[in-house]
């Protein structure tokens, strides 16, 4: 099947690079795996194989940036948002759906390898990754600050520190899962969420005052 649009090539190339060894794959292998000619690849990616890698991983980061920076309807409580965020399996499935990947959770180790490989080839990607993390943390910080104003969480909560804690849990858990094949974070995620919530909830403060 012919896939000649740039976006289709990026999606299919990302899938190919996650499932196959980039270093050992020739441009012929890639073109065959994508179901296109080398000419179709060169039409959009003048630098060939490396240019396609750069584009595919950048497409992945753009997609993750959009997902992690999304706004939530004003009627949703912070507690519900956090509980959804810590449903790791569902989050990874959504990331995979947006990227056109069927097994994002199972293939996350290969995805990390691909990102590290891309940073090694293109150091500018280190700054791009930082931008994605910074945007995610800022989005979380804003949600926490809004919850403070609404009275959902305590006024003395350090929103920046909590946003960092959530981001660190995400990346640390997924990295651990990638290098050890452990999926503990799926079961522990909701418990970590409950621990964070108990530490910041205004309801807990009110209960203590009533007591």
N, C-alpha and C positions, 0 to 999 in steps of 0.2 A: 504494500500500500504506500502510495506516495505522500510524503509529509514535507511540504516545501515552505510553509510559513515559518517565520523566525520563532514565534512563540511555541509552535509544535515541535520544532527542532530542539529548542531549549528544554522542554519538558521531557522529550524522549531521550535526549542526551544525558540529562540528569539521572534518569532511570538506568540508562546503560552504564554510566560511570559508577553508580552505586553498586551495581550488580557485577561489574567486571573490573579487572585490574587495568587502570588507566595506563600505567607505564608500559604494560605488555600489549596494549591494544593499538594496532596500526590504524591509520585513517581509513583504510579499506575495511578493517574489522568494524569500525564505528559506523561507517556508511551502511554496511550490510546490516548491522544490528538495528539501525534507525530506519531501514527500508528506503534509503535515498541514495543518490549518486554523490560522489565526492564533489562534483560540480555544484550540486545543490547546497552542500555545506559551505564551499568557498564563496558562493553567492552572498551569503549572509555573514560569514566569518572568514575574513580575508587571511587571517593568520592560521587557518586550518585547525588542527587538533587542539593546540593550547588556547587559541582564541575561543573555541567552542567550550572548553573547560571553564574558562573565565566567565563566559556568558551564562553557562548552566548554573554554576555555583552562585553567581550574582543574582540570577533569577530566583534561586532558592532563598537567599537572604532577603530579597525584596518581598517575597511572599510571606516569609516569617515576620518581617517588619510590619507588614500590613495586618497580619493576624494578631500580633502581640500589641499593636497600637490601637486596636479597634476600641470604639466607644461602646458603652452599654446603655440600654434604656434607663432613664432616670428612676423608674420605679423599682429597679432591682436593688436589693440590699447588698451591702458589701459582703456580708456573711455568705450569701448565695454565690456571689462572684468568686470569692475565695474557695468555697467548696467545689465549684466547677473547675477552677484552675488546678486544684490538687487531685482531680480525677485524671491521673496521668495518661491512662490508656485512651480515654476519650480525646484528650488534647492531642496526643500523638496521631490518632486516627484522623483528626481534623486537619492537622498539618499535612499528613500524607494525602488526604483527599484534595487539598488545595494544590499540592505539588504533582498530583497524578501518580502517587506511589501507593501500592496496595499494602505493603508491609513495613511502614515507616518505623514502627517500634522494633521489629525484628532486625531491620537493616540499619539501625541507628549507628552501630559500630562502624559499618562501612561509610556511613555519611560523615562521621567525625574524621575518619581517615581522609576522605575526599576534601574536606575543608582544610585540614592540616596540609595536605599536598598542595592545595591551591594557594595557601598563605606562603608556603615555601617557594612556589614559583612566582607568585605575585604578592610581595610584601604589603602592598596597599590594602590587601584584604584584611589585614590585622586591624586597620583602622575602621574598615567597613563592619567587621564583627563588633568592635567596640561601639559603633554607632547603633547597631541593632540592640545590644544590651542596654545602652544608655536610654534609648527610646522606651524600651520595655520597663526599665526601672522608673523612668519619669511618669509613664502611664500609671504604674502602680502607686507611685507617690501621690499623684493627683487624685486617684480614687480614694486613697486613705485620707487625704486632706478634706475631700468632700464628705467623707464619712464622719470626720471630726466635727465639721460644721453642722451636719445633720444630727449629731448626738449619738451616732451608732457606736463610736469608739471613744476612748478617753481623750481629753484635750491635751494631755501630756505625752501622748504617743509620738515617738520619733518616726515620722512617716518615711523618711529617707532610709533609716536603718532597717525598718521592716521590709521596705521594697527591696533592699539589698539582700536581706535574709531569704526572701522568697525566690529571688533570681538565683542566688547561690545554691539553694536547695534544688531548683530545677536543673541547673547545669551540672552540679555535682552528682546528683542522682543519675542523670542520663549518662554522664561520663562513666560512672561506676558500673552502670548496667552494660555499657558498651564494651568495657575491658574485662568484665568478670562474668558476663551473661546472667547477672543477678537482676531480678525484677522486683526486689523488695520494695522499691519506691512505689509500686502500684498499691500495695497494701498499707504501707507506712504513710503515704501521701495524705490521706484523710486524717490520720492521727496527728501528723505534724500540723495540718491545718487547724485542727481542734486546739492544739497546744498554743499556736499563735493567736487564735481567736480568743481563747481564755485569758491570754495575757494583755489583750488590748480592748476587749469588749467593755462598753460603758455599762452594760447590764450587770456585769460582775461587780463593778464599782457600786452600783445602786444597791445590789444585794447586800454588800458588806456594810453600807451605810445604814440600811434597814435593820441589819443584825445588831 
